[in-house]
Amino acid sequence: MQQLPEQARFDIVRLDFGHWYAKLSYAGMYLKIDAGWEFQLEFKDQYGQIYQKVL
């Protein structure tokens, strides 16, 4: 992780009742993972298109 450019960021947070949230972002793109009662993924590509998936 130390070799990534400054635009890269990774955050992980534990919320109440075993709920986890993570976000990896780089140069305007990101991947969000929301894990709790269900598992949700959200991805924003370099063109601003957002994709979502609930597992």
Secondary structure, DSSP 4 states (H G I P E B T S, - for coil): -TTS-TT-EEEEEEEGGGEEEEEEEETTEEEEEEESSSEEEEEE-TTS-EEEEE-
